[in-house]
Amino acid sequence: MPPAQPDPEPPPIHRLLELIKSEPDPAAALSHLELLVSTRPAFPTPQPLIFHLLRRLATAAPSHLPRLLGLLPRMRHRPRFSESAALVVLSAFSRALMPNAALAAFRDLPSLLGCNPGIRSHNALLDAFVRARRFSDADAFFASLSHGAFGRRIAPNLQTYNIILRSLCARGDVDRAVSLFGSLRRRGVDPDRVTYSTLMSGLAKHDRLDGALDLLDEMPKCGVQADAVCYNALLGGCFKNGKFEKAMRVWEQLVRDPGASPNLATYKVMLDGLCKLGRFKEAGEVWSRMVANNHRPDTVTHGILIHGLCRSGDVDGAVRVYSEMVKDGLVLDVAVYNSLIKGFYEAGKTGEAWKFWDSTGLSGIRDITTYNIMMKGLFDSGMVKEATELLAQLENDASCSHDKVTFGTVIHGLCQNGFANKAFEILEDARTSGKELDVFSYSSMINRFCKDGRPDDAKMVYENMVKDGCKSNSHVYNALINGFCRACKISDAVKVYAEMADNGCSPTIITYNTLIDGLFKAEKYQEASSLTREMIERGLKPDIKTYGSLIRGLCRDKKIDSALGIWNEILDAGLQVDVMVHNILIHGLCSAGKVDEAFRLYLEMKQKKNCSPNLVTYNTLMNGFYEIGCIDKAASLWTTILDNGLKPDIVTYNTRIKGLCSCNRTPEGVLLLDEVLARVPLTVDLESLLEAIVIKER
């Protein structure tokens, strides 16, 4: 066995000192200091060198600060620092979200750094708790200041109150924040700009915009000059609440304020807010002012404008901004490309979208959002083959991986284009392999199966969704209820409705409309009426679809007077009644033999805007008049159809020919039948028409 090698001789002291000072990596410099202390314990390390290293670690590597603090007690000549060193340490832990390390250092400041904590150190620890959202610790520490729980009583100063205000606003307790603000002057503390901007930001963020605006008006009266931070907080709140006029008033006040001026952050808030509200003319004016005032737009600022222009459909304008970015040599990030790709697809310009897609590949900045946007665009354009090829490309892309949006996009896209089985295959592969799926994926599949008349398959998908722990929503339940109603499985639809309530999901107006209509069609009139009453008791107001279902159901139940009562309710409520509801009532009146009343309703339709009678209206009325033997009025309606440029359909011809035969005008019916067969063969119900003619001949 070879003899053990002796430890290498450590570098001389001067060399270690030089390494500590010159080493670019502060963590490596700390290792040199540790070597110096362990090998030269008697050497008094220069205090300025330790403080220099302390500042470097605080700035670049705060996680290594505990190592340095732990090294200080091992030094025979322990250095003593002022509270400034304590602030460096505590502030670094605060910024790095290391409240436990900050608390430990605070408690040991006398032994570690040889200084006692003053109010500034207390504020730094308080800030560490607030930044880490340890609000209960912040409250307890703030309360301890007055009774000296950490050694001696400390009087809070303005900075202390500003930190507590920020804490209260961050947790949404704006009422306490307002109360504390109101008490400051009684406590002998005058608020400053930070105080005002903190509270203004909190109020604006939590929809207390008027209170925030009042503070802006109060500031000059109290001798406090607002700065861009104050104005930015207000502008952001105005835009968040959709208050364009108020935002512009704040903007104009800022522009006129001699003591403040917009900064780049202000312009970003303005551009983002204006674009989201669709105010692109104003956004262009703000952009011009920004450039004129020598605020050079960065990538984010350009991205905001590009995104806004794409949302407005002005993709050509977005490309011009993109070209300016390229010309100015700005780094193009993936968000810019994603906005452009999405914008071009929504504008129906697939080729241009492909060009920017290729650019993301060449630049190497493609992300999963790029894939998702591209696949959605392809599916929306009906390019299913290309979309599925892109999905295969994603599976082979080592830099990206599917997320729940991907699966939702693919499943919805396939369902939308009629590929239900392929969508189901992808859904099942994803769920059985443990991939994350959201409710959108399941609801798309459920909705497609229901539309395809496969409600049992839809119910199976729903059960798997519940089994997988994905919480259902009203869209899923509504799709299932609609699917079962369309398949005439009304009892299953009612079961889903009951399950919806049991799972704490409140029915929507769509839920009730679907189920009420289904119950009426299944001739369950009492149940439908009871459900209508329940809907109203829940505080949901019937809409025109609800009334349409009620009128249709009452007419089927031969309760014409009740249907007319509902009709009068609609008119009294001032609801806009569309052609469909008119046709429902006209059909009900004709079925009850009240054709003259139906005709009066038809005449009222003709007097209304945006409610012109359609072919269904004429077919229904014409059939009604034939049924009661009013052949002349029926013939007049036939002439009106032709004069109005409406194209008769199979129902129109069947109604006319059968009506003529039923009114002893069989030769005319046969002539019309010959004419129709000569022009549009196989478009009429020939068998039923011949049967009607034979019956009349007999």
Residue, then its C-alpha position, 0 to 999 in steps of 0.5 A: m500500500p503506497p504511503a499517504q500523500p501529505d496535504p499540499e502547502p496552502p498558498p502564502i497569505h498575500r496570495l490568498l488575499e490577492l485571490i479573495k480580492s481578484e476572484p471574479d466568482p464571489a463564491a470561489a472568493l469565499s472559498h479562498l477566505e475559508l482556506l485563509v481562516s482555517t490555515r492562518p487562524a491568527f492572521p487578522t483578515p482586513q475588515p475592508l476586504i471582508f466587507h467587500l466580499l460581503r457586498r459581492l455575495a449580497t449582490a450576486a450570490p446571497s445563498h452563500l452569505p450564511r457561509l460567510l456569516g458562519l465563518l466570522p465567529r471563527m476568526r480570532h480577530r473578529p471584525r466589528f461593522s456598523e449597521s450598514a453591513a447589517l443592512v447589506v445582509l438583511s436586504a440581500f436575504s429579503r430580495a432573495l426571499m430568504p426570510n428565515a436566514a434574515l431572521a437568524a442573522f437579525r437575532d445574531l447581529p451583535s455576535l456576527l457583525g458586532c452591531n445592534p439592530g436599529i430601526r433600519s435593520h428592523n425594517a429590513l427584516l420586516d421587508a423580508f417577511v412581506r416579500a416572502r408573503r409571510f404576513s402573519d410573521a410581519d404583523a407579529f414583528f411589527a407589533s413587537l416593535s413597541h414592546g421590545a420583544f427583540g431586546r429594546r423598544i423601537a419607534p416605527n418610522l415612515q419606512t416601517y409604515n410604508i412596508i406595512l401598507r405594502s403588506l396590507c395591499a398585497r394581501g387585499d386588506v385595503d380597508r386596513a391599509v386605508s385606516l392605517f394611512g389615515s392614522l399616520r399624521r396622528r402618529g406624527v408621520d407625514p406620508d411621502r410619495v412611496t406611501y401614496s403610490t403604495l396605497m394608490s396601487g393597492l386600491a386600484k388593483h382591488d377595484r377601488l379606483d375612485g379612492a385611488l384617484d382621490l389620493l392623487d388629488e390630495m397629494p399636492k394639497c399635502g405638499v407631496q409631488a406625484d411621480a411616474v410610479c403614482y401615475n402608472a399605478l392609476l393608469g394600470g387600475c383604470f385600464k384594468n377596469g376598462k375606464f378609458e375616459k378616466a385613464m385619459r384624464v390621468w394621462e393628460q394630468l401627468v403630461r401637464d404635471p411639471g413635477a413628473s413625466p412619463n417613463l418607459a413603464t408609463y408608455k408600456v402601461m398606456l400602450d398595453g391598456l389602449c390596445k386591449l381596449g381597441r383604441f389604436k388611434e390613441a395608442g399610435e399617438v402615445w407611441s409617437r409621443m414616446v419616440a419624440n421624447n427620446h424614450r427608445p422602445d424596447t422589445v417588450t414595448h414593440g411586442i405590446l403594439i404588435h400584439g394589439l395590432c394583431r388583435s385588431g386585425d391590422v396585421d399589415g401594421a403589425v408587420r411594419v412594427y416588426s420590420e422596424m424592430v429588425k431594422d433597429g437591431l432589437v432582439l426578437d423574442v418568441a412572444v412577438y412571433n407568437s402574436l404575428i402567427k396568431g394574427f395572420y391565422e385570424a386574418g385568414k393569411t395562412g401563408e404568412a403565418w407559415k413564414f413566421w413559423d419557419s422564422t421561429g425554427l431558424s431563430g431557435i426560439r420556438d416554444i410550446t405556445t408557438y406550437n399550440i397557436m400554429m396547430k389551432g390556426l391550422f385546425d381552424s383553417g380546416m388543415v387537419k393533415e398539416a396540424t396532425e403532422l405538426l403534432a408529430q413534429l412536436e413529439n420529436d422536438a426535444s426542446c418542447s413538450h406537450d402541455k394541457v393547452t396542446f391536448g385541448t387544442v388538438i382534441h378540440g380541433l379534431c372534434q371541430n373538423g369531424f374526427a371524433n374517433k381520432a380525438f378520442e384516441i388521443l384523449e385516451d392515450a394522454r389520460t392513460s399515460g398520466k398526461e395533464l388534461d384540462v376540462f376543455s379537452y374533455s368538454s370538447m370530446i363530450n360536445r362532439f359525441c353529443k352532436d354526433g348522437r353518441p350521448d352514451d360515449a359522451k357520458m363515458v368520457y365524463e365518468n373518466m374525467v371525474k375519475d381522473g380528478c378533473k372538476s367538471n363545469s357547466h359547459v360539460y353538464n350542458a353538453l351532456i344534457n343537450g346530447f341526451c335531449r337530442a337523443c330523446k333520452i330525457s330521463d338521462a338528461v334529468k339525471v345529469y341535471a341532478e348530478m350537476a346540482d349535487n356536485g355544486c355546479s349551478p345550472t345556467i340559463i343554457t341548462y334550463n333552456t335545454l332541459i325545458d325544451g327537451l321536456f316539452k318535446a318529450e310531452k312532459y309538460q308538467e315537469a317543464s313548467s315546474l323547471t321553469r318556475e325553479m329557474i325563476e326562483r333561482g333568480l335567473k331571468p328567462d330569455i327569448k329561447t326560454y319563452g320560445s320553448l314555453i310557447r312551443g310546449l304550450c301549443r303542443d299541449k293545446k294550451i293556446d291561451s296560455a301560450l298567448g299569455i306568455w307572448n304578451e309577457i314577452l312584449d311587456a318585458g320589451l324583449q326583441v322577438d325574432v322570426m323563430v319565436h313568431n313562427i312557433l306561435i304562428h304554427g301553434l295558432c294554425s294547429a289550433g285552427k286560429v289561422d286568422e290570428a296567426f295571419r294578424l301576427y304575420l302582418e305585425m311581423k312585416q311592420k317590424k325591423n329585422c323580423s321579416p317573415n321567412l319561408v317557414t312563416y309562409n309555409t306554415l300560414m299557407n298550410g293553415f289556410y288550406e286546412i280551413g279551406c281558404i284557398d284564395k288566401a293560401a294562393s295569395l301567400w304563394t304569390t307573395i313567396l314568389d314576388n319576394g324572391l324566396k325560393p320554395d323548398i320541398v315543404t312549400y311544394n308539398t304544402r301547395i300541391k297537397g293543399l290544392c288537391s284537398c280543396n278539389r283543385t286536383p288538376e292544378g296540383v297535378l300541373l304543379l307537380d309536373e312542373v316541379l318534377a320537370r325543373v327539380p326532380l326528386t325534390v318533392d315527397l312524390e309518394s305522399l303527393l300521389e296518395a293525396i291525389v288518389i284520395k281526392e280522385r276517389 
